[in-house]
Amino acid sequence: MKNISHNGNLSLDDVIAVARIMRPRSMARELKGTVREILGTCQSVGCTVDGDSAQDMLEKVASGDVSIPEK
């Protein structure tokens, strides 16, 4: 089952919604960390976020260019 192509696109709002659901299971101290975990999963399956690669979005979140709400 290798060489499966994943080519989905999620909005950042979808990623944040998933992070809120996964928050109790996450080891991250803040929601921002959980969002970064979800973006890492997007990257590993080849999914884009708002048309950008998941890696680009990860860098934007880490640098603060994209703000993640606390609640």
C-alpha positions as CSV (number, residue, x, y, z in Angstrom):
1,M,0.0,0.0,0.0
2,K,2.9,2.3,-0.6
3,N,3.1,5.2,-3.1
4,I,-0.4,6.4,-2.1
5,S,-0.9,10.0,-3.2
6,H,-2.5,12.4,-0.7
7,N,-3.3,15.8,-2.2
8,G,-5.9,17.4,0.2
9,N,-6.0,21.0,1.2
10,L,-7.2,22.2,4.6
11,S,-7.9,25.7,5.8
12,L,-6.0,26.9,8.9
13,D,-9.3,27.1,10.7
14,D,-9.8,23.4,10.1
15,V,-6.4,22.7,11.5
16,I,-7.1,24.8,14.6
17,A,-10.5,22.9,15.0
18,V,-8.7,19.6,14.9
19,A,-6.1,20.8,17.4
20,R,-8.8,21.8,19.8
21,I,-10.3,18.3,19.6
22,M,-6.8,16.7,20.1
23,R,-5.8,19.1,22.8
24,P,-6.4,16.8,25.8
25,R,-4.1,14.2,24.2
26,S,-1.4,16.6,23.3
27,M,1.8,17.0,25.3
28,A,2.1,20.6,24.2
29,R,1.7,23.4,26.8
30,E,-0.3,25.7,24.5
31,L,-2.8,25.3,21.6
32,K,-0.1,26.7,19.3
33,G,2.0,23.6,20.0
34,T,-0.9,21.3,19.3
35,V,-1.5,23.1,16.0
36,R,2.2,22.6,15.1
37,E,1.7,18.8,15.8
38,I,-1.3,18.7,13.5
39,L,0.7,20.6,10.8
40,G,3.4,18.0,11.1
41,T,0.9,15.3,10.4
42,C,-0.3,17.3,7.4
43,Q,3.2,17.5,6.2
44,S,3.9,13.8,6.5
45,V,0.8,12.9,4.5
46,G,1.4,15.6,1.8
47,C,-1.6,17.8,2.7
48,T,-1.5,21.5,2.0
49,V,-2.9,24.2,4.3
50,D,-4.6,27.2,2.7
51,G,-2.7,26.4,-0.5
52,D,0.7,26.5,1.2
53,S,2.8,23.5,2.0
54,A,2.4,22.3,5.6
55,Q,6.1,23.1,6.2
56,D,5.6,26.7,5.1
57,M,2.7,27.0,7.4
58,L,4.7,25.5,10.3
59,E,7.4,28.1,9.8
60,K,4.8,30.9,9.7
61,V,3.2,29.7,13.0
62,A,6.7,29.3,14.6
63,S,7.8,32.8,13.6
64,G,4.5,34.4,14.7
65,D,3.5,35.5,11.2
66,V,0.3,33.5,11.7
67,S,-1.3,33.9,15.1
68,I,-3.0,31.1,16.8
69,P,-5.8,32.0,19.4
70,E,-5.3,30.8,22.9
71,K,-8.9,29.7,23.4
